[in-house]
Amino acid sequence: MNQHILESQAYQKWFTSRFPVTTFTNQMKWYSTEKQQGLENYTIADAMVKFAKEHSISIRGHNIFWDDPKYQPDWVKTLSVDELKAATEHRINSIVTRYAGDLIHWDCVNENLHFRFFEDRLGENVTGEFFSETHRLDPEPVIFMNEFNTLEFAGDEVVGPVNFKKKIEEILSFPGNDRLMGGIGLQGHFGIGHPNLVFMRAGLDILATAGLPIWLTEVSVGRDTDQNQQAQHLEDVLREAYAHPAVQGIVMFSGPAAAGFNETTLTDMDFNNTPNGDVIDKLIGEWRSDIQGAETDSEGLFDVALFSGEYEVTVTHPHPHGDKSSAPSRIQVPGVEVHNKGPLHLLVMD
């Protein structure tokens, strides 16, 4: 989501009726919150956090630092080494303590395989230090390294899956970082044309061996002159990601035209679905697992289709206190028996 959600009820209704998690486009980035040194302004980010929390939408913090020299605040580019060190210490303390307890993830350092702004000035271990300090200030969120082209483009070997895995493991080997949970953030900006799903799958397989949470964090597909073709490519990417057991979540860099999303646009200016939007609504409906109820047969057995994962199940006996002559004596779940009434936890495996 971006700041337009604060001023558009149509955008608010569209978003909150669909999505349980969000990343802000630019509103938490350093160049947005401290355009001039010492003059911090979190007004928009604060309002967006408040809105998301009011609607029980989980938030990924994006981002604390961005390693691309082009996206530093102008004043940061002119600092000496000692001044930069002090500025980064202030930045990380300012934003992380401000939102501590509000977020599920931090994108701690963005695109630090493609770029080296902080490493070249503050040393090879600086990313490990940033991760460590983020965890100290806000211990609960998963702390991510976030990159593009790791899944999208086999020709960009710098950020290939093997190099990504090596880098995140190096960061987590920094003294003390064994206490934190690191995450693998894969932006997923696919170009025009059919995505290389074989490479994508192989990359996820390699990264999964790190044993860390994997999220696709900014999924988009190139704007094709054939909207239906673009929508098909979007669906292919999302299904491939959803099907992989190591992928825990997907966030898209996509949205309504009214909010300025002009590449992978999900609705027109009046919030009517584009073909891409139809794909999203179809997949949301298909992938929901909020089963409302299943009745048992005369033997107390029930059958319901569920995706792999963990579920909370509440089982209610039809006659907990009265005549039980016509009611089953037990409710059966594979490997579990529940008598009369009570909650249970169910794990469904492939």
ABEGO torsion letter per residue (X at the ends): XBAAAAABAAAAAAAAAABABBBBAAAABAAAABABBGBBBAAAAAAAAAAAAAAGBBBBBOBABBABAAABBAAAAABBAAAAAAAAAAAAAAAAAAABGABABBBABBGAAABAAAAAAAEAAAAAAAAAAAAAABAABBBBBBBBGAAABAABAAABAAAAAAAAAAAAABBGAAABBBBBBBAGBBBBEBBBAAAAAAAAAAAAAAGBBBBBAABBBBBBABAAAAAAAAAAAAAAAAABAABABBBBBBEBAAAGBAABBABBAAGBBBAAAAAAAAAAAAABABBAEBBBBAAGBBBBBBBBEBBBBBBBBABAABBAAABBABBBBBGBBBBEBEBBBBBBBX
